[in-house]
């Protein structure tokens, strides 16, 4: 093998490695928009953590226009007093977290995480108690002022796969 060919081959390998590293860095998942994401129950030890508001930089760029549009449409339609529906999320999260802390309901045999985005609340996690159902959780969270919609995704005993996207392993 000639020297120029090996140098060319080495250069190609180095370029490929740097491109792979750049892609891996770009795929780092992060809560780019600071959406509230909290765990309110932790009784099921093998419950996988939901992905929540984590997205890649590319996904964040793609979502930014959509989020601006969706956030302001609530105010433009006269359905919100704040100019952007995402401005409700932190106060709703604080209120819902306090409600969970004050009321022992759902504490037995459940691990639950909540994601808040534009007045929507995702309740995700595991329930080992058949008495805990999606409708009860939805009603519990929906009782908070300014909550527009509640989406409940629970993994039940015996189910192997979680019905929600998972956070990457740490």
Buried (B, 14 or more C-beta within 10 A) or exposed (E): EEEEEEEEEEEEEEEEEEEEEEEEEEEEBEBBBEBBBBBBBEBBEEBBBBBBBBBBBEBBEEBEEEBEEBBBBBBEEEEBEBEBBBBBBEBBBBBBBEBBEEEEBBBEBBBBBBBBBBBBBBBBBBBBBEEBBBEEBBEBBEEBEBBBEBBBBBBEEEEEEBEBEEBEEE
